[in-house]
Amino acid sequence: AVKEGPAGVPSSEATAGRAEEEETAAPGRCLSLLPWDRFSAWLHCVCVVGFDLELGQAVEVIYPQHSKLTDKEKTSICYLSFPDSNSGCLGDTQFCFRFRQSSSRRLSLHCMLDQLDRDLPVSLKKDSAYYYGYVYFRQVRDKTLKRGYFQKSLVLISKLPYIHLFHTVLRHIAPEYFVKNEPFLEAVCSDVDHWPPPVPGKTLNLPIMGIIMKVRIPTCHDKPGTTHIVQFTHEVDTQISIALPTVHEVDLFRCFCPVFFHIQMLWELVLLGEPVVVMAPSPSESSDTVLALVSCISPLKYCSDFRPYFTIHDSEFKEYTTRTQAPPSVILGVTNPFFAKTLQHWPHIVRIGEIKLPGEVPKQVKVKKLKNLKTLDSKPGVYTSYKPYLNRDEEIIKQLQKGVQQKRPAEAQSVILRRYFLELTQSFIIPLERYVASLMPLQKSISPWKSPPQLRQFSQEDFMKTLEKAGPQLTSGLKGDWIGLYRHFLKSPNFNGWFRTRRKEMTQKLEALHLEALCNEDLLFWSQKHTEVETVDLVLKLKNKLFQADREHLPMKPDTMEKLQMHIDTIILALPDDLQDILLKTGTT
């Protein structure tokens, strides 16, 4: 048991020994920006992967040169930066991959980036265990080379899931890099090192090799479904400004076009964290489709693993293809026909052909049984035995079909589809939000002299009882087995991730309310009625509370921290001089 003091917090003895650990994480103690700090706020490094007749794929260049990658990470980048040999991608190809960071090395981000991450929407927060790779691959005939082809990839490695931004950067710099080589790459990295930090909610000007991109990083305070379009402006006559409407979104309609009639079923599969394989003809189609699937449950965060492009050389290949256990909760994007055989035991397979926006209404493709999935000649479609919980929404299908007939721009079709997914997800999550909010203790139960009260336990059955009067029927006209869908969801990684986040937010709110209650007490009067030992213990605990509130960015009223600091200072000044000196020098414990 942890000993409690008068402020309802663990005593100074119980919290001793953490000072050194917390010292390094304190938000208020950031160092000033050092060379390459701005670069590392956006990118981990830039790699060039080429093909060698003897070595195969090899990392030829890593920039900046001090960037560290383990051998395992380099191997992953090598294989994931080249389209599969069966893809036959001639010309230029762009795609994205995601790979596990080696556990042998822990990434240390400076505190400024940690603070920025707090203000991002949950779906855009960095995952410390993974990197993204953004690829621009060129394959052209070249008779001067033994292999007969020039094959090379320029790859941006980043923690940030800003797909649209980094693909745009690559479209601008890669063709020029293939002509000018390393000095050009050095200049590119120098430009990125002059970019302002990726502050959520701010419109940023990002200069890159003669152009200026205008972008806005989303914030957790944005209204879901709104896009803050950055207005196009000319910075100076000699420069072109590119205004990006989004840093992270993919073209939803283009991606879902091949499986047009099954978007609602796919939404359910992603929501429930079901294992899904996307089989595509190229890494571009594979990665775009996987990223579209992951984003379709926004603003919910997809909490399982996903690999926009996955190869047989991946270190997790055996883990994902074994038949000795059920497939894990993951969305895999693959192009090698070999996967049709090795993953045919997976429960849900989405096979897509070339992604093109047809001028005619897409033909309805029925859901096929998995036994119909042959190794090579399978037609595009969804192969699954899954029976959706909800009835299909015919209205969205008709609306998008009409858009195709009327030649509505693809961007407008994507907006319609994104709004549809958003409304469907919100209808599903609002009853859960409402129930979880009811687990919060009443504010009157918060006492400054006791620890903050605990949240009540989540009860599945109690939640289910709320659905009769306050279920999704209040905001959605869709019929079906909503109860069954909720029961399945409550067992999924997406529910665990969502509830963990909500519980943390509410616990922090309780901590903030507890601090505000302390501020309203006459702590000096309390200290005068107690011994010096008890008073010193109170001061140490209050200092620790302040430190934690600052570090965790607790949701408090603006003046609470100042008030509490004034209380601390007043109590210290009332103590003998020798104790004053000690307490003024003492940080947190």
C-alpha positions in Angstrom: 0.0 0.0 0.0 1.2 3.5 -0.8 1.3 5.9 2.2 -0.9 9.0 1.7 -0.4 12.5 3.0 -2.9 15.3 3.6 -3.1 16.3 -0.1 -4.4 12.9 -1.1 -1.2 12.0 -3.0 1.5 9.4 -2.3 4.0 10.5 0.4 7.4 11.8 -0.6 9.0 8.5 0.4 6.8 6.5 -2.0 7.7 8.7 -4.9 11.4 9.0 -4.2 13.8 7.7 -6.9 11.7 8.8 -9.9 13.3 12.2 -10.1 16.1 11.2 -12.4 13.7 9.4 -14.8 11.2 12.3 -14.9 13.9 14.9 -15.1 14.6 13.8 -18.7 11.0 14.0 -19.7 10.0 17.3 -18.2 8.3 19.4 -20.9 9.5 22.7 -19.4 13.1 21.7 -19.7 13.5 21.4 -23.5 16.9 22.2 -25.0 17.1 24.8 -27.7 17.0 23.5 -31.3 20.2 21.9 -32.4 21.5 21.3 -35.9 19.2 18.6 -37.6 16.6 18.9 -34.8 14.2 20.5 -37.3 15.0 17.8 -39.9 14.3 15.1 -37.3 11.0 16.6 -36.4 9.9 15.6 -39.9 12.1 12.8 -41.1 14.4 10.2 -39.6 16.5 10.0 -42.7 16.5 9.8 -46.5 17.7 6.6 -48.2 18.7 5.7 -51.7 18.2 2.0 -52.5 19.7 0.6 -55.7 20.1 -2.8 -57.3 23.4 -4.6 -57.5 23.9 -7.7 -59.5 25.8 -9.4 -56.8 24.2 -8.0 -53.7 20.6 -7.5 -54.9 18.9 -4.5 -53.3 21.3 -2.4 -51.2 21.1 0.9 -49.3 23.6 3.1 -51.2 23.1 6.3 -49.3 21.7 7.4 -45.9 21.4 11.1 -45.2 22.1 12.8 -42.9 25.1 10.6 -42.4 24.7 10.6 -38.6 21.2 8.9 -38.9 21.2 5.5 -37.3 19.5 2.5 -38.8 20.1 -1.1 -37.5 21.0 -3.8 -40.0 17.5 -5.3 -39.6 15.9 -2.0 -40.4 18.2 -1.5 -43.5 17.2 -5.0 -44.7 13.5 -4.2 -44.3 14.0 -0.9 -46.2 15.9 -2.7 -49.0 13.1 -5.2 -49.7 10.2 -2.9 -49.1 11.6 -0.1 -51.4 11.4 -2.2 -54.5 8.2 -3.5 -56.2 7.9 -7.2 -56.3 9.6 -8.7 -59.4 6.2 -9.9 -60.7 4.8 -6.3 -60.6 6.6 -5.2 -63.8 6.5 -1.5 -62.7 8.2 0.3 -65.6 8.7 4.0 -65.3 8.1 5.8 -62.0 6.1 4.3 -59.1 5.2 5.8 -55.8 4.0 3.9 -52.7 4.2 3.7 -49.0 5.3 1.0 -46.5 5.4 0.6 -42.7 7.9 -1.5 -40.8 8.7 -2.3 -37.2 11.4 -0.4 -35.5 14.1 -2.7 -34.1 13.5 -3.3 -30.4 17.2 -3.2 -29.8 17.2 0.6 -30.1 14.8 2.9 -28.5 14.0 6.1 -30.3 14.6 9.2 -28.1 12.5 12.1 -29.4 13.2 15.4 -27.8 10.4 16.8 -25.7 9.2 19.4 -28.2 8.0 16.6 -30.5 6.3 14.8 -27.6 4.3 18.0 -26.9 3.3 18.4 -30.5 2.1 14.8 -30.6 -0.3 15.5 -27.7 -2.2 18.0 -29.9 -2.6 15.7 -32.9 -5.8 13.8 -33.7 -5.5 10.3 -32.2 -5.2 8.7 -35.7 -2.1 10.8 -36.5 -0.2 10.3 -33.3 3.2 8.7 -33.8 3.6 5.0 -33.0 7.0 4.6 -31.3 7.3 1.0 -32.6 7.0 1.8 -36.3 8.5 3.8 -39.2 6.8 4.8 -42.4 8.7 4.6 -45.7 7.7 6.8 -48.6 9.0 5.5 -51.9 9.7 7.0 -55.4 10.9 4.0 -57.5 12.2 4.4 -61.0 12.7 1.5 -63.4 13.8 2.3 -67.0 15.6 0.5 -69.7 19.3 1.2 -69.8 21.5 -0.8 -72.2 24.7 0.5 -70.5 23.9 -1.5 -67.4 24.5 -5.2 -67.2 21.0 -5.9 -66.0 19.6 -3.8 -68.8 17.5 -1.6 -66.5 18.1 1.3 -64.2 16.4 0.5 -60.9 16.6 2.8 -57.9 14.3 4.1 -55.1 14.5 7.4 -53.2 12.9 6.7 -49.8 11.9 9.1 -47.0 11.8 7.4 -43.6 9.6 9.1 -41.0 7.6 8.6 -37.9 4.8 10.8 -39.3 1.9 9.3 -41.2 1.7 12.3 -43.6 1.2 10.3 -46.8 0.0 13.1 -49.1 2.7 15.5 -47.9 5.6 13.2 -48.4 4.4 11.8 -51.7 4.1 15.4 -52.9 7.7 16.1 -51.8 9.0 13.0 -53.6 7.1 13.9 -56.8 9.0 17.2 -56.8 12.5 16.1 -55.8 12.9 12.5 -57.0 13.1 13.1 -60.8 15.7 15.8 -60.3 17.7 13.6 -57.8 18.0 10.8 -60.4 19.8 13.3 -62.6 21.9 15.2 -60.1 22.6 12.6 -57.4 24.1 13.2 -53.9 24.8 16.9 -53.9 21.1 17.5 -54.7 20.1 15.2 -51.8 22.3 17.1 -49.4 20.5 20.4 -50.5 17.1 18.7 -50.1 17.9 17.7 -46.5 19.3 21.2 -45.8 16.0 22.7 -46.9 14.0 20.3 -44.6 16.3 21.3 -41.7 15.0 24.8 -42.2 11.3 23.9 -42.0 9.4 25.1 -38.9 8.3 22.3 -36.5 5.1 20.4 -37.5 2.9 22.3 -35.0 -0.8 21.0 -35.1 -3.3 23.7 -36.1 -0.7 26.0 -37.7 -0.4 26.9 -41.4 3.2 26.3 -42.3 5.4 27.3 -45.3 7.8 24.5 -46.2 10.4 25.5 -48.8 11.8 22.6 -50.8 14.2 23.0 -53.8 12.7 26.2 -55.3 9.0 25.8 -54.3 7.1 26.6 -51.2 4.5 24.1 -50.0 1.7 25.5 -47.8 0.3 23.0 -45.4 -1.7 22.8 -42.2 -1.2 20.0 -39.7 -4.5 18.8 -38.2 -5.2 19.2 -34.5 -7.3 17.2 -32.0 -9.5 20.3 -31.6 -10.6 20.3 -35.3 -14.2 19.4 -36.0 -14.2 15.8 -37.5 -14.8 15.8 -41.2 -13.7 19.3 -41.8 -10.7 20.1 -44.0 -9.0 23.4 -43.5 -8.1 24.3 -47.1 -4.9 26.3 -47.4 -5.4 29.2 -49.8 -3.1 29.3 -52.9 -0.7 32.2 -52.9 2.5 33.2 -54.7 5.3 33.7 -52.2 7.5 35.6 -54.7 7.3 35.8 -58.5 10.1 33.3 -59.1 8.6 30.7 -56.8 5.5 28.5 -57.1 3.4 27.8 -54.1 1.7 24.5 -53.7 -1.2 24.5 -51.3 -1.9 21.0 -50.0 -5.6 20.5 -48.8 -4.4 17.7 -46.6 -1.1 16.2 -45.3 -2.4 12.7 -44.7 -5.6 11.7 -46.5 -5.7 9.3 -49.5 -8.1 9.4 -52.4 -10.9 7.3 -50.8 -13.1 6.9 -53.9 -10.3 5.9 -56.2 -9.2 3.3 -53.7 -12.6 1.8 -53.0 -13.8 1.9 -56.6 -12.8 -1.7 -57.3 -14.9 -2.9 -54.3 -17.5 -0.3 -54.7 -20.5 -2.3 -53.4 -18.8 -3.7 -50.3 -17.6 -0.5 -48.6 -20.0 -1.0 -45.6 -18.9 -4.6 -45.1 -15.2 -3.5 -45.3 -15.9 -0.8 -42.7 -17.3 -3.4 -40.3 -14.2 -5.7 -40.9 -11.8 -2.8 -40.1 -13.9 -1.6 -37.1 -13.8 -5.1 -35.6 -10.0 -5.5 -36.3 -10.5 -8.6 -38.5 -7.5 -10.0 -40.4 -7.7 -8.7 -44.0 -5.4 -9.3 -47.0 -5.4 -6.8 -49.9 -4.0 -8.5 -53.0 -3.1 -5.9 -55.6 -1.2 -5.8 -58.9 1.4 -3.2 -57.7 2.6 -1.6 -54.4 0.8 1.7 -55.3 -2.6 0.0 -55.4 -1.7 -2.1 -52.4 -0.5 0.7 -50.1 -3.3 3.2 -51.1 -6.0 0.6 -50.5 -4.6 -0.5 -47.1 -4.3 3.2 -46.0 -7.9 3.9 -47.2 -9.2 0.9 -45.2 -7.4 2.1 -42.0 -8.8 5.6 -42.4 -12.4 4.6 -43.0 -13.1 4.3 -39.3 -11.7 7.8 -38.5 -11.9 9.5 -36.0 -11.5 6.1 -34.3 -7.8 5.0 -34.3 -7.1 1.7 -36.0 -5.2 0.0 -33.1 -4.0 -3.2 -34.8 -1.0 -3.6 -37.1 -1.2 -2.7 -40.8 1.3 -3.0 -43.6 0.5 -1.0 -46.7 3.1 -3.1 -48.6 4.2 -6.5 -47.3 6.7 -8.9 -48.9 7.8 -12.5 -48.5 11.2 -11.2 -47.1 9.5 -9.4 -44.2 10.8 -10.5 -40.8 7.1 -11.1 -39.8 6.4 -13.3 -42.8 6.4 -16.5 -40.8 4.4 -15.0 -38.0 1.7 -13.9 -40.4 1.6 -17.0 -42.7 1.6 -19.8 -40.1 -1.4 -22.1 -40.1 -0.8 -23.4 -36.5 -2.8 -20.4 -35.1 -5.5 -18.0 -36.2 -4.3 -15.1 -38.3 -3.5 -12.0 -36.2 -5.5 -8.8 -36.3 -3.7 -7.0 -39.2 -4.3 -5.6 -42.6 -1.7 -6.7 -45.1 -1.2 -5.3 -48.6 0.6 -7.7 -50.9 1.4 -8.0 -54.6 3.2 -11.3 -54.9 0.9 -14.1 -56.3 2.6 -16.5 -53.9 0.5 -14.9 -51.1 -2.7 -16.2 -52.8 -1.6 -19.7 -51.7 0.1 -18.9 -48.4 -2.7 -16.7 -47.1 -5.7 -18.6 -48.5 -6.6 -19.7 -45.0 -7.1 -16.0 -44.0 -10.8 -15.2 -43.4 -11.1 -12.0 -45.5 -9.3 -11.4 -48.8 -9.8 -8.3 -51.0 -8.5 -8.7 -54.5 -8.2 -5.6 -56.6 -7.2 -5.0 -60.2 -5.7 -1.8 -61.6 -7.2 1.2 -59.9 -8.7 3.4 -62.5 -11.7 5.8 -62.3 -14.1 4.3 -64.8 -16.3 6.5 -66.9 -19.1 4.1 -66.4 -20.8 2.8 -63.2 -18.7 0.0 -61.7 -20.3 -3.4 -62.1 -21.6 -5.1 -59.0 -19.2 -7.9 -57.9 -20.7 -10.4 -55.5 -18.9 -11.5 -52.3 -17.2 -14.8 -53.2 -16.5 -17.8 -51.0 -12.8 -18.3 -50.1 -12.8 -21.7 -51.8 -13.1 -19.8 -55.1 -9.8 -18.0 -54.6 -7.4 -19.7 -57.0 -3.7 -19.0 -57.1 -3.3 -16.8 -60.1 -6.5 -16.3 -62.1 -8.9 -15.0 -59.4 -11.1 -12.1 -60.4 -11.2 -8.8 -58.4 -13.7 -9.0 -55.5 -14.1 -9.7 -51.8 -13.5 -13.3 -50.8 -15.0 -14.0 -47.3 -17.7 -15.9 -45.4 -18.4 -12.9 -43.2 -22.0 -11.9 -42.8 -22.3 -8.2 -42.1 -24.2 -7.2 -38.9 -25.8 -4.2 -40.6 -28.1 -4.1 -43.6 -26.5 -2.5 -46.7 -27.0 1.2 -47.2 -28.3 1.5 -50.7 -28.5 5.3 -50.6 -24.7 5.8 -50.6 -24.3 3.3 -53.5 -26.9 5.2 -55.5 -25.3 8.6 -54.6 -21.8 7.5 -55.8 -23.2 5.8 -58.9 -25.0 9.0 -59.8 -21.8 10.8 -59.3 -20.0 8.6 -61.8 -22.7 9.0 -64.4 -22.7 12.8 -64.0 -18.8 12.8 -64.1 -18.6 14.3 -60.6 -14.9 15.0 -59.8 -13.1 12.2 -57.9 -12.3 14.7 -55.1 -16.0 15.4 -54.6 -16.8 11.6 -54.6 -14.1 11.1 -51.9 -15.6 13.9 -49.8 -19.0 12.2 -50.0 -17.5 8.8 -49.1 -15.4 10.2 -46.2 -18.5 12.0 -44.8 -20.5 8.7 -45.0 -17.8 6.8 -43.1 -17.5 9.5 -40.5 -21.2 9.6 -39.8 -21.4 5.8 -39.7 -18.4 5.7 -37.2 -19.9 8.5 -35.1 -23.3 6.9 -34.9 -21.5 3.8 -33.6 -19.2 5.5 -31.1 -21.5 8.1 -29.6 -23.4 5.6 -27.4 -20.1 4.3 -26.1 -18.9 7.8 -25.4 -22.1 8.6 -23.6 -21.8 5.5 -21.4 -18.1 5.9 -20.6 -18.8 9.6 -19.6 -21.3 8.2 -17.0 -18.4 6.2 -15.3 -16.9 9.5 -14.2 -17.4 10.2 -10.4 -19.4 13.3 -9.5 -17.3 16.5 -9.0 -18.7 16.9 -5.4 -17.0 13.5 -4.5 -13.6 15.1 -5.0 -11.9 16.1 -1.7 -8.6 17.9 -1.6 -7.6 15.8 1.4 -8.1 12.4 -0.3 -6.8 10.8 -3.4 -8.9 11.5 -6.5 -11.8 9.0 -6.8 -11.5 6.1 -9.2 -13.5 5.7 -12.4 -16.3 3.1 -12.2 -15.7 -0.2 -14.0 -16.9 -0.6 -17.6 -19.8 -3.2 -17.6 -20.7 -4.7 -20.9 -24.2 -5.6 -19.8 -24.8 -2.2 -18.3 -23.7 -0.6 -21.6 -25.9 -2.9 -23.6 -29.0 -1.8 -21.6 -28.3 1.8 -22.6 -28.7 1.0 -26.3 -32.4 0.5 -26.2 -33.1 4.2 -25.5 -29.8 5.8 -26.4 -28.4 3.6 -29.2 -27.2 4.3 -32.7 -30.8 4.5 -33.9 -30.8 8.1 -32.7 -28.4 9.2 -35.4 -28.5 6.5 -38.0 -31.3 5.1 -40.1 -29.4 1.8 -40.8 -31.1 -1.3 -39.6 -29.4 -4.5 -38.6 -27.9 -6.3 -35.6 -26.3 -3.3 -33.9 -26.1 -5.3 -30.6 -24.1 -8.1 -32.2 -21.8 -5.5 -33.8 -21.1 -3.9 -30.4 -20.5 -7.3 -28.7 -18.0 -8.2 -31.3 -16.4 -4.7 -31.2 -15.9 -4.9 -27.4 -13.6 -7.9 -27.9 -11.5 -6.1 -30.5 -8.1 -4.3 -30.3 -9.8 -1.1 -31.5 -12.1 -1.1 -28.4 -9.2 -1.7 -26.1 -7.2 1.1 -27.7 -10.1 3.5 -27.7 -11.1 2.7 -24.0 -7.5 3.0 -22.8 -7.2 6.5 -24.3 -10.6 7.6 -22.9 -9.8 6.2 -19.4 -6.4 8.1 -19.4 -8.2 11.3 -20.4 -10.8 11.0 -17.7 -8.2 10.0 -15.1 -6.2 13.2 -16.0 -9.4 15.2 -15.7 -9.9 13.9 -12.2 -6.3 14.8 -11.3 -6.9 18.3 -12.7 -10.2 18.7 -10.6 -8.3 17.5 -7.6 -5.6 20.1 -8.1 -8.3 22.8 -8.5 -9.9 21.7 -5.2 -6.5 22.0 -3.5 -6.1 25.5 -4.8 -9.4 26.6 -3.2 -8.2 25.5 0.3 -6.3 27.7 2.8 -3.2 25.5 2.8 -1.2 28.0 4.9 -3.9 27.7 7.7 -3.6 23.9 7.4 0.2 24.0 7.7 0.1 26.2 10.8 -2.0 23.5 12.6 0.4 20.7 11.7 4.0 19.8 12.5 7.0 21.0 10.4 7.5 17.4 9.2 3.9 17.2 7.9 4.2 20.6 6.3 7.5 19.7 4.6 5.8 16.5 3.3 2.9 18.6 2.0 5.2 21.0 0.1 7.1 18.1 -1.5 3.9 16.4 -2.6 2.4 19.6 -4.0 5.7 20.2 -5.9 5.4 16.7 -7.3 1.8 17.3 -8.3 2.8 20.5 -10.1 5.6 18.7 -12.0 3.2 15.8 -13.1 0.6 18.3 -14.1 3.1 20.1 -16.3 4.5 16.9 -17.8 1.1 15.4 -18.6 -0.5 18.7 -19.7 -3.5 18.1 -17.4 -6.7 19.9 -18.6 -6.8 22.6 -16.0 -8.0 26.2 -15.7 -5.2 28.6 -16.8 -4.5 30.0 -13.4 -4.5 26.8 -11.4 -0.8 26.2 -11.7 0.0 29.7 -10.7 -2.3 29.5 -7.7 -0.8 26.3 -6.5 2.7 27.7 -6.9 1.7 30.7 -4.8 0.4 28.4 -2.0 3.7 26.5 -2.0 5.7 29.7 -1.8 3.6 31.1 1.0 3.9 27.9 3.1 7.7 27.8 2.5 8.1 31.5 3.6 6.3 30.7 6.9 8.9 28.0 7.8 12.3 28.5 9.5 15.1 29.8 7.3 17.0 26.5 7.2 14.0 24.7 5.9 13.2 27.5 3.5 16.7 27.1 1.9 16.3 23.3 1.6 12.7 23.4 0.1 13.5 26.3 -2.4 16.4 24.2 -3.8 14.5 20.9 -3.8 12.8 19.9 -7.0 10.3 17.1 -7.4 10.7 13.8 -5.5 
